[in-house]
Amino acid sequence: MSQPTSSGPSAKQQNPAAILFVAAFAAFLATFNETFLNVGFAPIMESLSVDVSTVQWLATAYMLGAAVMVPVSAFAYRSFSTRPLFCATTALLVIGSVIGGLAPNFAVLLVGRIVQALGTGMLIPIGMNITLEVAPREKLGTYMGIMGAMTTLGPSSSVIIAGLILAVAPWNMLLWVFAGLSLLCLLAGAVILRDIAHLTHPRLDALSVALIGIALIGTLYGVSTVFAGSVVVAAIAAVVGVVALVLFVKRQGTLDEPLIDLRPLKIPAFAVGVVANMISLVTIFAMNIIVPTFMQSVLGTPPLVASLTLFPAILCSCAASPVAGRIYDKHGPGILLPVGFACIAVFSVLTALFIATASPVLLAVIYIPVICGSALIIGPVQSFALSKLPPQMNPHGVTVMSTGFQIAGCFGSSVFTGVYALVGASSAAAGAAAADAANSGMVAAGILVGVFAVVGFWLALWIRRAAQQPAVAASAGEGAASAPADGNASASALPAATLAALMKTDVYTVSPSTPVVEAMELFASKGISGAPVVDENRRVTGFVSDGDIMGCLADQVPAFKTSWSFVVERDNADFDATLRKAMALSVSEIATKRVISVNVSDDLGEVARVLSEGHLKKAPVLENGVMVGIINRSNITRYAIDRYHADLAAQTA
């Protein structure tokens, strides 16, 4: 395998905020274009003399084309310099828009739309990979929250902007406006971006590309046509797609350089995060289509008014996403995800129940928690899932995540509109009035969104429990370890060994109610710098170190920075009073609440990654949430040295 190379400055040497702007702009354009042209279907049908079954291919073919290109993005990101790749990808959006803007007939317009899709399918994963490269570890949630805001803002704002444009211009102006926005993004990337990615120059397996293309096209085509076309054709397409997917997965396991490294899906936290992310995206695509459709076709609401009804929710979601990212950085996903899915579950059903009778203002208020709920989920759950991967797996993790985005878009726009139409048609066939039949379809679709959100809520509770074990905060006093310089020579290459055989089981711990003075006496007598905080059930509730105690005293007495201050301030009456007060506190009041830990079943490679990324000297070892020992860097170092010498001796014997 080729060694990683990089022809440009590292991400650390560049301006992360400026690079994030480019990546966020790209994510906005890619998701904006998912639904931007859909608003113009009616005038396109009239202008180009096509029916609804034909014009919908502008949406279906676009989603399929984008989905096929997502897996290729991982290969491209590791094969080509970042700036040329970004500019070439964005240029496809410009070229496709120009072709569509000049299209004299539907066939040419469809070609332009597919060219756009080729760029869109690569743009989102490239933007996410760029973000992961430049984001400071402690601000990953904030950066991904901004990216999540763009993926929420894109499809939501496109409906409003398209409505405004169509009020004063013909449909092809949509394509010219998007061409201008894409050109602006291209120029921004050309000026701001440098070569960020570490290139490994993998080989492209043509058969893998063909198999994943057939798999995605077959399954997504089957889903998108099952309600509006031939059920037999849809079933055949889906079966072909599933068979191709099985063959693709098997082939990836036999290749030294797979098109998509599927190992991320073997990590439960990542796999659950991907599914939770898809569920939240499905709700956006579903509700943003069926709500304005119902308002216009059933209630007779003007298109612009229907679009503006969504506008408050869009504004609130843009504000909520970065805030959610900052909350994630400080507290993790434990609160955000359940609250987000609960908002979606409750208010999507309320929206469907009240849409026929509520005023646009009231409907706008009810709709806000639906979209804001997704905003609380997307950035944090992506951050959570991707943070569970080793750095060398990030491109493949992003590819899986981005493929899920395209699948969610196709699923949300097809299945829920299909249920809406199917239930409405069934009610009309049973003798219901047209408005009542449509309302039945709307209620059914809203309840289905709520059911999906309930599943998401259950997954959020699982993620909350998982996040309580491998958290991201640690005491500063625990020291630092260097990460491997080469992703291909990572710690996972260490020989397998049971963690139980290496860990220390005789561990010094303190209870949450232990006074600080007793903790310090323990540190001094045992020669340690910190200890896990463990409750009566042996569950880790925190970690307290001498650094935490120093920080507590430093907050109260600014002059107090180190143990030397005990000597300097020994005659200071104010300090003595502060010291007595601090020592009387319980450990739970000053301890780090979230602690990096490992599971007893983890291999040494995973343990080494956790210690390295968390800059730790040691970490608690858990079994079913209960602390059973502690692992030190020195344990792994000693084992690695012994194993190396044993292997060397065996080779020379």
C-alpha positions as CSV (number, residue, x, y, z in Angstrom):
1,M,0.0,0.0,0.0
2,S,1.3,3.5,-0.8
3,Q,2.4,5.6,2.0
4,P,0.4,8.7,2.8
5,T,1.7,11.9,1.2
6,S,0.7,15.5,1.4
7,S,1.9,18.2,-1.0
8,G,0.6,21.1,1.0
9,P,0.6,22.7,4.4
10,S,-1.1,20.8,7.2
11,A,-4.6,21.8,8.3
12,K,-3.2,23.1,11.5
13,Q,-1.2,25.8,9.5
14,Q,-4.3,27.1,7.8
15,N,-7.2,29.1,8.9
16,P,-9.8,26.6,10.1
17,A,-12.7,29.2,10.1
18,A,-12.1,30.2,6.5
19,I,-11.8,26.5,5.4
20,L,-15.0,25.7,7.4
21,F,-16.7,28.5,5.4
22,V,-15.9,26.9,2.1
23,A,-16.9,23.4,3.4
24,A,-20.2,24.7,4.8
25,F,-20.9,26.7,1.6
26,A,-20.4,23.5,-0.4
27,A,-22.7,21.5,2.0
28,F,-25.4,24.2,1.6
29,L,-25.2,24.1,-2.2
30,A,-25.3,20.3,-2.4
31,T,-28.4,20.0,-0.1
32,F,-30.0,23.2,-1.5
33,N,-29.9,21.7,-5.0
34,E,-31.7,18.5,-3.8
35,T,-35.1,20.3,-3.9
36,F,-34.4,23.6,-5.6
37,L,-35.6,22.6,-9.0
38,N,-38.5,20.5,-7.7
39,V,-40.5,23.7,-7.0
40,G,-40.4,24.5,-10.7
41,F,-41.9,21.2,-11.9
42,A,-45.3,22.7,-12.8
43,P,-43.9,25.4,-15.1
44,I,-41.4,22.9,-16.5
45,M,-44.2,20.5,-17.4
46,E,-46.0,23.3,-19.2
47,S,-43.0,24.7,-21.0
48,L,-41.5,21.4,-22.2
49,S,-44.8,19.5,-22.6
50,V,-44.2,16.6,-20.3
51,D,-46.4,15.0,-17.7
52,V,-45.8,14.5,-14.0
53,S,-44.5,10.9,-14.4
54,T,-41.8,12.2,-16.7
55,V,-40.9,15.4,-14.8
56,Q,-40.4,13.5,-11.6
57,W,-37.3,11.9,-13.1
58,L,-35.5,15.2,-12.6
59,A,-35.7,14.4,-8.9
60,T,-35.3,10.6,-9.1
61,A,-32.4,10.6,-11.5
62,Y,-30.7,13.3,-9.5
63,M,-30.9,11.4,-6.3
64,L,-29.7,8.2,-7.9
65,G,-26.8,9.9,-9.6
66,A,-25.7,11.6,-6.4
67,A,-26.0,8.3,-4.5
68,V,-23.7,6.5,-6.9
69,M,-21.0,9.1,-6.7
70,V,-20.8,9.2,-2.9
71,P,-18.8,6.0,-2.6
72,V,-16.3,7.2,-5.3
73,S,-15.7,10.3,-3.2
74,A,-13.6,8.3,-0.7
75,F,-11.3,7.1,-3.5
76,A,-11.1,10.6,-5.0
77,Y,-10.4,12.3,-1.7
78,R,-7.4,10.0,-1.0
79,S,-6.1,10.2,-4.6
80,F,-6.2,13.9,-5.7
81,S,-5.1,17.1,-4.0
82,T,-7.8,18.8,-2.1
83,R,-8.1,22.1,-3.9
84,P,-8.1,20.8,-7.5
85,L,-10.6,18.1,-6.5
86,F,-12.9,20.6,-4.8
87,C,-12.8,22.9,-7.8
88,A,-13.4,20.1,-10.3
89,T,-16.4,18.9,-8.3
90,T,-17.9,22.3,-8.0
91,A,-17.3,22.9,-11.7
92,L,-19.7,20.0,-12.4
93,L,-22.5,22.0,-10.7
94,V,-21.7,25.0,-12.8
95,I,-21.6,22.9,-16.0
96,G,-24.8,21.0,-15.2
97,S,-26.6,24.3,-14.4
98,V,-25.6,25.9,-17.7
99,I,-26.7,22.8,-19.7
100,G,-30.0,22.9,-17.9
101,G,-30.5,26.6,-18.3
102,L,-30.0,26.4,-22.0
103,A,-32.0,23.1,-22.4
104,P,-34.4,23.3,-25.4
105,N,-36.1,20.0,-24.4
106,F,-36.6,17.7,-21.4
107,A,-33.9,15.3,-22.4
108,V,-31.2,18.0,-22.4
109,L,-32.5,19.3,-19.1
110,L,-32.3,15.8,-17.6
111,V,-28.7,15.5,-18.8
112,G,-27.8,18.8,-17.1
113,R,-29.5,17.6,-13.9
114,I,-27.5,14.3,-13.9
115,V,-24.2,16.3,-14.4
116,Q,-25.2,18.4,-11.3
117,A,-25.8,15.1,-9.4
118,L,-22.3,13.8,-10.2
119,G,-20.9,16.9,-8.4
120,T,-23.4,16.9,-5.6
121,G,-22.7,13.3,-4.7
122,M,-19.0,14.1,-4.1
123,L,-19.3,17.6,-2.7
124,I,-21.0,16.7,0.7
125,P,-18.4,13.9,1.7
126,I,-15.5,16.1,0.5
127,G,-16.8,19.0,2.6
128,M,-17.2,16.7,5.7
129,N,-13.7,15.3,5.2
130,I,-12.3,18.8,5.0
131,T,-14.1,19.7,8.2
132,L,-12.8,16.7,10.0
133,E,-9.2,17.6,8.9
134,V,-9.3,21.2,10.2
135,A,-11.6,21.0,13.2
136,P,-9.8,21.3,16.5
137,R,-10.8,18.1,18.5
138,E,-12.4,20.2,21.3
139,K,-14.5,22.0,18.8
140,L,-15.6,19.1,16.6
141,G,-19.2,19.3,17.7
142,T,-19.3,23.0,16.9
143,Y,-17.8,22.6,13.5
144,M,-20.1,19.6,12.7
145,G,-23.0,21.6,14.1
146,I,-22.4,24.3,11.5
147,M,-22.2,21.6,8.8
148,G,-25.4,20.2,10.1
149,A,-27.0,23.6,10.0
150,M,-26.1,23.8,6.3
151,T,-27.6,20.4,5.5
152,T,-30.8,21.5,7.3
153,L,-30.8,25.0,5.8
154,G,-30.2,23.8,2.2
155,P,-33.3,21.8,1.4
156,S,-35.5,24.0,3.6
157,S,-34.5,27.4,2.2
158,S,-34.5,26.2,-1.4
159,V,-38.3,26.0,-1.3
160,I,-38.6,29.7,-0.3
161,I,-36.0,31.0,-2.7
162,A,-37.3,29.0,-5.6
163,G,-40.8,30.4,-4.9
164,L,-39.5,33.9,-4.9
165,I,-37.7,33.5,-8.2
166,L,-40.6,31.8,-9.9
167,A,-42.9,34.7,-8.9
168,V,-40.9,37.0,-11.2
169,A,-39.0,34.8,-13.7
170,P,-39.3,31.6,-15.8
171,W,-38.2,28.2,-14.5
172,N,-34.8,28.2,-16.2
173,M,-33.8,31.2,-14.0
174,L,-33.5,28.7,-11.2
175,L,-30.6,27.0,-13.0
176,W,-28.9,30.3,-13.8
177,V,-29.1,31.4,-10.1
178,F,-27.7,28.1,-9.0
179,A,-24.9,28.4,-11.6
180,G,-23.9,31.7,-10.1
181,L,-23.9,30.4,-6.6
182,S,-21.8,27.3,-7.6
183,L,-19.3,29.6,-9.4
184,L,-19.0,31.7,-6.3
185,C,-18.3,28.5,-4.2
186,L,-15.7,27.4,-6.8
187,L,-13.8,30.7,-6.6
188,A,-13.9,30.6,-2.8
189,G,-12.4,27.1,-2.8
190,A,-9.8,28.1,-5.3
191,V,-8.7,31.1,-3.2
192,I,-9.0,29.7,0.4
193,L,-8.4,26.0,0.2
194,R,-5.0,24.3,0.1
195,D,-4.0,20.7,-0.1
196,I,-5.4,19.3,3.2
197,A,-5.9,15.6,2.6
198,H,-3.1,13.0,3.3
199,L,-3.0,11.1,0.0
200,T,-2.6,7.4,-0.1
201,H,-3.3,6.9,-3.9
202,P,-5.5,3.8,-3.6
203,R,-6.4,1.7,-6.7
204,L,-9.9,2.0,-8.0
205,D,-11.7,-1.3,-8.3
206,A,-14.0,-1.0,-11.3
207,L,-16.1,-4.0,-10.4
208,S,-16.8,-2.5,-6.9
209,V,-17.9,0.8,-8.5
210,A,-20.3,-1.1,-10.8
211,L,-21.7,-3.3,-8.0
212,I,-22.4,-0.3,-5.7
213,G,-23.9,1.6,-8.6
214,I,-26.3,-1.2,-9.4
215,A,-27.0,-1.7,-5.7
216,L,-27.9,1.9,-5.0
217,I,-29.8,2.5,-8.3
218,G,-31.7,-0.8,-7.9
219,T,-32.8,-0.3,-4.3
220,L,-33.5,3.4,-4.6
221,Y,-35.4,3.1,-7.9
222,G,-37.5,0.4,-6.3
223,V,-38.3,2.6,-3.3
224,S,-39.0,5.6,-5.4
225,T,-41.4,3.9,-7.9
226,V,-43.2,1.4,-5.7
227,F,-46.1,3.8,-4.9
228,A,-46.3,5.6,-8.3
229,G,-45.3,2.9,-10.8
230,S,-45.4,-0.8,-11.4
231,V,-45.0,-2.8,-8.2
232,V,-43.5,-5.7,-10.1
233,V,-40.8,-3.5,-11.8
234,A,-40.1,-1.9,-8.4
235,A,-39.7,-5.3,-6.7
236,I,-37.4,-6.6,-9.4
237,A,-35.2,-3.5,-9.2
238,A,-35.1,-3.7,-5.4
239,V,-34.1,-7.4,-5.6
240,V,-31.4,-6.7,-8.1
241,G,-30.1,-3.9,-6.0
242,V,-30.0,-6.1,-2.8
243,V,-28.2,-8.9,-4.6
244,A,-25.6,-6.4,-6.0
245,L,-25.2,-4.9,-2.5
246,V,-24.5,-8.4,-1.0
247,L,-21.9,-9.0,-3.7
248,F,-20.4,-5.6,-3.1
249,V,-20.0,-6.2,0.6
250,K,-18.4,-9.6,0.0
251,R,-16.0,-8.2,-2.5
252,Q,-14.8,-5.4,-0.2
253,G,-13.8,-8.1,2.3
254,T,-11.4,-9.6,-0.3
255,L,-9.7,-6.5,-1.5
256,D,-6.5,-5.0,0.0
257,E,-7.8,-1.5,-1.0
258,P,-11.6,-1.7,-0.9
259,L,-13.6,1.1,-2.5
260,I,-15.4,1.5,0.9
261,D,-13.9,0.2,4.0
262,L,-16.9,-1.2,5.7
263,R,-15.1,-1.8,9.0
264,P,-16.7,1.4,10.5
265,L,-20.1,-0.3,10.5
266,K,-18.6,-3.0,12.7
267,I,-18.3,-0.4,15.4
268,P,-21.7,-0.3,17.1
269,A,-21.6,3.4,18.1
270,F,-20.9,4.4,14.5
271,A,-23.5,2.2,13.0
272,V,-26.2,3.3,15.4
273,G,-25.2,7.0,14.7
274,V,-25.5,6.5,11.0
275,V,-29.1,5.1,11.4
276,A,-30.1,7.9,13.8
277,N,-28.7,10.5,11.4
278,M,-30.7,9.0,8.5
279,I,-33.9,9.0,10.5
280,S,-33.5,12.7,11.3
281,L,-32.8,13.5,7.7
282,V,-35.8,11.5,6.5
283,T,-38.1,13.7,8.6
284,I,-36.7,16.9,7.0
285,F,-37.2,15.6,3.4
286,A,-40.6,14.2,4.2
287,M,-42.1,17.1,6.1
288,N,-40.6,19.8,3.8
289,I,-42.3,18.2,0.8
290,I,-45.7,17.1,2.2
291,V,-46.5,20.2,4.2
292,P,-46.2,22.8,1.4
293,T,-47.8,20.3,-1.1
294,F,-50.8,19.9,1.1
295,M,-51.1,23.7,1.7
296,Q,-51.0,24.5,-2.0
297,S,-53.0,21.6,-3.4
298,V,-55.7,21.2,-0.7
299,L,-55.9,24.5,1.1
300,G,-55.3,26.7,-1.9
301,T,-52.5,28.5,-0.2
302,P,-50.3,30.6,-2.6
303,P,-46.9,29.0,-3.1
304,L,-45.0,32.0,-1.6
305,V,-47.2,31.9,1.5
306,A,-46.7,28.2,1.9
307,S,-43.0,28.6,1.6
308,L,-42.9,31.5,4.1
309,T,-44.8,29.3,6.6
310,L,-41.6,27.2,6.8
311,F,-39.3,30.2,7.1
312,P,-39.5,30.6,10.9
313,A,-38.5,27.0,11.4
314,I,-35.6,27.4,9.0
315,L,-34.3,30.5,10.9
316,C,-34.6,28.7,14.2
317,S,-32.8,25.6,13.0
318,C,-29.9,27.7,11.7
319,A,-29.5,29.2,15.1
320,A,-30.1,25.8,16.9
321,S,-27.4,23.8,15.0
322,P,-24.3,25.7,16.1
323,V,-25.7,25.9,19.7
324,A,-26.2,22.2,19.6
325,G,-22.6,21.8,18.5
326,R,-21.3,23.8,21.4
327,I,-23.5,21.8,23.8
328,Y,-22.2,18.6,22.4
329,D,-18.6,19.8,22.9
330,K,-19.3,20.4,26.6
331,H,-21.8,17.7,27.5
332,G,-21.9,15.1,24.7
333,P,-25.0,13.8,22.8
334,G,-26.9,12.5,25.9
335,I,-29.4,15.3,26.2
336,L,-29.6,16.7,22.6
337,L,-30.6,13.5,20.7
338,P,-33.5,12.4,22.9
339,V,-34.9,16.0,23.0
340,G,-34.5,16.3,19.3
341,F,-36.3,13.1,18.4
342,A,-39.0,13.8,21.0
343,C,-39.7,17.2,19.3
344,I,-40.0,15.5,16.0
345,A,-42.2,12.7,17.2
346,V,-44.7,15.0,19.0
347,F,-44.9,18.0,16.7
348,S,-44.8,16.1,13.3
349,V,-48.1,14.5,14.4
350,L,-49.5,17.8,15.7
351,T,-48.6,19.4,12.4
352,A,-50.5,16.7,10.4
353,L,-53.5,17.0,12.7
354,F,-53.8,20.8,12.7
355,I,-52.7,21.6,9.2
356,A,-56.2,21.6,7.8
357,T,-57.6,24.0,10.4
358,A,-54.7,26.1,11.7
359,S,-53.8,29.5,10.4
360,P,-50.4,29.9,8.7
361,V,-49.0,31.6,11.8
362,L,-50.1,28.9,14.1
363,L,-48.9,26.2,11.7
364,A,-45.5,28.0,11.5
365,V,-45.2,27.9,15.3
366,I,-46.1,24.2,15.5
367,Y,-43.6,23.4,12.7
368,I,-40.6,25.0,14.4
369,P,-39.9,22.1,16.8
370,V,-40.0,19.6,13.9
371,I,-37.1,21.2,12.0
372,C,-35.3,22.4,15.2
373,G,-35.5,18.8,16.5
374,S,-33.5,17.7,13.4
375,A,-31.1,20.5,14.0
376,L,-30.4,19.2,17.5
377,I,-29.6,15.8,16.1
378,I,-27.7,16.0,12.8
379,G,-24.5,17.8,13.8
380,P,-24.1,16.1,17.2
381,V,-24.9,12.6,16.0
382,Q,-22.4,12.9,13.1
383,S,-19.8,14.2,15.5
384,F,-20.5,11.3,17.9
385,A,-20.4,8.6,15.2
386,L,-17.3,9.9,13.4
387,S,-15.4,10.5,16.7
388,K,-15.6,6.7,17.3
389,L,-13.4,6.0,14.3
390,P,-9.7,6.0,14.0
391,P,-8.4,8.9,11.9
392,Q,-7.5,6.7,9.0
393,M,-11.1,5.5,8.7
394,N,-12.6,9.0,8.6
395,P,-12.9,9.1,4.8
396,H,-14.7,5.8,4.7
397,G,-16.9,6.8,7.7
398,V,-17.8,10.0,5.9
399,T,-18.6,8.0,2.7
400,V,-20.9,5.7,4.7
401,M,-22.5,8.7,6.4
402,S,-23.0,10.6,3.1
403,T,-24.4,7.6,1.3
404,G,-26.9,7.4,4.1
405,F,-27.8,11.0,3.4
406,Q,-28.7,10.3,-0.2
407,I,-30.6,7.2,0.8
408,A,-32.5,9.2,3.4
409,G,-33.3,11.9,0.9
410,C,-34.7,9.4,-1.7
411,F,-36.5,7.4,1.0
412,G,-38.1,10.5,2.6
413,S,-39.2,12.1,-0.6
414,S,-40.6,8.9,-2.1
415,V,-42.0,6.8,0.7
416,F,-43.8,9.5,2.7
417,T,-45.3,11.2,-0.4
418,G,-46.3,7.8,-1.6
419,V,-48.1,7.0,1.7
420,Y,-49.7,10.5,1.6
421,A,-51.0,9.8,-2.0
422,L,-51.9,6.2,-1.3
423,V,-54.0,6.8,1.8
424,G,-55.6,9.8,0.2
425,A,-56.6,7.8,-2.9
426,S,-57.9,5.0,-0.7
427,S,-60.1,7.4,1.3
428,A,-61.4,9.0,-1.9
429,A,-62.2,5.6,-3.3
430,A,-64.2,4.8,-0.1
431,G,-66.4,7.9,-0.7
432,A,-64.6,10.6,1.2
433,A,-64.6,14.2,-0.1
434,A,-61.4,15.2,-1.9
435,A,-60.3,17.5,1.0
436,D,-61.1,14.9,3.6
437,A,-59.3,12.2,1.7
438,A,-56.2,14.4,1.3
439,N,-56.3,15.2,5.0
440,S,-56.4,11.5,5.8
441,G,-53.2,11.1,3.7
442,M,-51.5,13.9,5.5
443,V,-52.4,12.5,9.0
444,A,-51.1,9.1,7.9
445,A,-47.8,10.6,6.7
446,G,-47.4,12.7,9.8
447,I,-48.0,9.7,12.1
448,L,-45.5,7.7,10.1
449,V,-42.9,10.4,10.6
450,G,-43.7,10.3,14.3
451,V,-43.2,6.5,14.4
452,F,-39.8,6.9,12.8
453,A,-38.9,9.5,15.4
454,V,-39.9,7.2,18.2
455,V,-37.4,4.6,16.8
456,G,-34.8,7.4,16.7
457,F,-35.6,8.3,20.3
458,W,-34.9,4.7,21.3
459,L,-31.6,4.8,19.4
460,A,-30.8,8.2,21.1
461,L,-31.2,6.5,24.5
462,W,-28.7,3.8,23.4
463,I,-26.2,6.5,22.2
464,R,-26.7,8.3,25.6
465,R,-25.6,5.2,27.4
466,A,-22.7,4.5,25.1
467,A,-21.5,8.1,25.4
468,Q,-21.3,7.8,29.2
469,Q,-18.5,5.3,28.8
470,P,-16.1,6.5,26.1
471,A,-16.5,10.2,26.7
472,V,-14.1,12.9,25.5
473,A,-13.1,14.8,28.6
474,A,-10.0,14.0,30.7
475,S,-8.0,15.6,33.5
476,A,-5.1,17.7,32.3
477,G,-2.8,16.1,34.7
478,E,-2.9,12.7,33.0
479,G,-0.2,13.5,30.5
480,A,-0.1,13.1,26.7
481,A,0.8,10.4,24.2
482,S,1.7,10.9,20.6
483,A,-0.6,9.5,17.9
484,P,1.0,7.3,15.1
485,A,2.4,9.5,12.4
486,D,1.3,7.0,9.7
487,G,-2.3,5.8,9.6
488,N,-1.2,2.5,8.0
489,A,1.1,1.8,11.0
490,S,-1.4,2.4,13.7
491,A,-1.6,0.9,17.1
492,S,-4.2,-1.6,15.9
493,A,-1.2,-3.5,14.4
494,L,-0.2,-4.6,17.9
495,P,-0.6,-8.3,18.6
496,A,-3.9,-9.3,20.1
497,A,-3.9,-9.7,23.9
498,T,-6.6,-9.7,26.4
499,L,-7.0,-6.5,28.3
500,A,-7.9,-8.4,31.4
501,A,-4.4,-9.9,31.5
502,L,-2.7,-6.5,31.3
503,M,-4.9,-4.2,33.4
504,K,-4.3,-3.5,37.0
505,T,-7.2,-4.7,39.2
506,D,-6.0,-3.4,42.5
507,V,-7.2,0.2,41.9
508,Y,-7.3,3.1,44.2
509,T,-10.7,4.8,44.0
510,V,-12.7,7.4,45.9
511,S,-16.5,7.6,46.4
512,P,-18.5,10.7,45.3
513,S,-18.9,11.8,49.0
514,T,-15.2,11.6,49.9
515,P,-13.9,14.9,51.1
516,V,-11.3,16.6,49.0
517,V,-8.8,16.5,51.9
518,E,-9.1,12.7,52.1
519,A,-8.5,12.4,48.3
520,M,-5.3,14.5,48.6
521,E,-4.1,12.4,51.5
522,L,-4.7,9.3,49.3
523,F,-2.7,10.8,46.4
524,A,0.2,11.7,48.7
525,S,0.4,8.4,50.5
526,K,0.1,6.2,47.4
527,G,2.2,8.4,45.1
528,I,-0.6,8.8,42.5
529,S,-2.0,11.9,40.8
530,G,-5.6,10.9,40.5
531,A,-8.3,8.3,41.0
532,P,-11.7,7.2,39.5
533,V,-14.8,8.3,41.4
534,V,-16.8,5.1,41.9
535,D,-20.3,4.7,43.4
536,E,-21.4,1.8,45.6
537,N,-22.2,-0.3,42.5
538,R,-18.7,0.1,41.1
539,R,-19.9,2.4,38.3
540,V,-17.5,5.2,37.4
541,T,-19.2,8.6,37.9
542,G,-16.1,10.8,37.4
543,F,-12.4,11.2,37.8
544,V,-10.6,13.4,40.3
545,S,-6.9,14.4,40.0
546,D,-4.6,16.8,41.8
547,G,-5.1,19.0,38.7
548,D,-8.8,19.2,39.5
549,I,-8.0,20.2,43.0
550,M,-5.4,22.8,41.9
551,G,-8.0,24.2,39.5
552,C,-10.6,24.4,42.2
553,L,-8.2,26.4,44.4
554,A,-6.9,28.5,41.5
555,D,-10.5,29.6,40.7
556,Q,-10.9,30.8,44.3
557,V,-7.4,32.2,44.8
558,P,-5.9,33.5,41.5
559,A,-2.4,33.5,42.9
560,F,-2.6,29.8,43.7
561,K,-1.3,27.9,40.6
562,T,0.9,25.1,41.9
563,S,1.8,23.2,45.1
564,W,4.6,25.7,45.6
565,S,1.9,28.2,46.6
566,F,1.4,26.2,49.8
567,V,4.7,27.6,50.9
568,V,4.4,31.1,49.4
569,E,1.0,31.7,50.9
570,R,1.4,29.8,54.2
571,D,0.9,33.0,56.2
572,N,-2.0,34.3,54.1
573,A,-5.1,34.3,56.3
574,D,-7.4,34.6,53.3
575,F,-5.7,31.6,51.7
576,D,-6.0,29.6,54.8
577,A,-9.8,30.2,54.9
578,T,-10.1,29.3,51.2
579,L,-8.1,26.2,51.7
580,R,-10.3,25.0,54.6
581,K,-13.4,25.6,52.5
582,A,-12.0,23.8,49.5
583,M,-10.8,20.8,51.5
584,A,-14.3,20.3,53.0
585,L,-15.9,20.0,49.5
586,S,-16.9,16.5,48.4
587,V,-15.0,14.9,45.5
588,S,-18.2,14.9,43.4
589,E,-18.2,18.7,43.4
590,I,-14.9,19.2,41.6
591,A,-14.3,15.9,39.7
592,T,-14.4,15.6,36.0
593,K,-17.9,14.2,35.4
594,R,-17.3,12.4,32.1
595,V,-14.3,10.1,31.9
596,I,-12.7,8.3,29.0
597,S,-12.9,4.6,29.6
598,V,-12.4,1.3,27.7
599,N,-14.3,-2.0,27.8
600,V,-12.6,-5.1,29.0
601,S,-13.4,-6.7,25.6
602,D,-11.5,-4.1,23.6
603,D,-8.3,-5.1,21.8
604,L,-5.0,-3.3,22.5
605,G,-5.2,-1.3,19.3
606,E,-8.5,0.3,20.4
607,V,-7.2,0.9,23.9
608,A,-4.0,2.6,22.5
609,R,-6.2,4.8,20.3
610,V,-8.3,5.9,23.2
611,L,-5.3,6.7,25.4
612,S,-3.6,8.5,22.5
613,E,-6.6,10.7,21.4
614,G,-7.5,11.5,25.0
615,H,-3.9,12.4,25.9
616,L,-4.2,10.0,28.9
617,K,-1.7,8.0,30.9
618,K,-4.4,5.6,32.1
619,A,-8.1,4.8,31.7
620,P,-10.7,2.8,33.7
621,V,-11.6,-0.6,32.3
622,L,-15.4,-1.4,32.4
623,E,-17.4,-4.5,32.0
624,N,-21.1,-4.0,31.6
625,G,-20.7,-0.5,32.9
626,V,-18.9,-1.7,36.1
627,M,-15.3,-0.8,36.8
628,V,-13.1,-3.9,36.9
629,G,-9.6,-2.4,36.6
630,I,-7.4,0.3,35.1
631,I,-5.0,0.2,32.1
632,N,-1.9,2.3,31.9
633,R,0.1,3.3,28.9
634,S,3.1,1.7,30.6
635,N,1.2,-1.7,30.5
636,I,0.8,-1.6,26.8
637,T,4.4,-0.3,26.2
638,R,5.8,-3.1,28.4
639,Y,3.7,-5.7,26.5
640,A,4.7,-4.4,23.1
641,I,8.4,-4.5,24.0
642,D,8.2,-8.0,25.4
643,R,6.2,-9.2,22.3
644,Y,8.7,-7.5,20.0
645,H,11.7,-9.2,21.6
646,A,9.9,-12.5,21.7
647,D,9.1,-12.3,17.9
648,L,12.7,-11.3,17.2
649,A,14.0,-14.2,19.2
650,A,11.7,-16.6,17.3
651,Q,12.9,-15.3,14.0
652,T,16.6,-15.7,14.8
653,A,16.1,-19.1,16.5
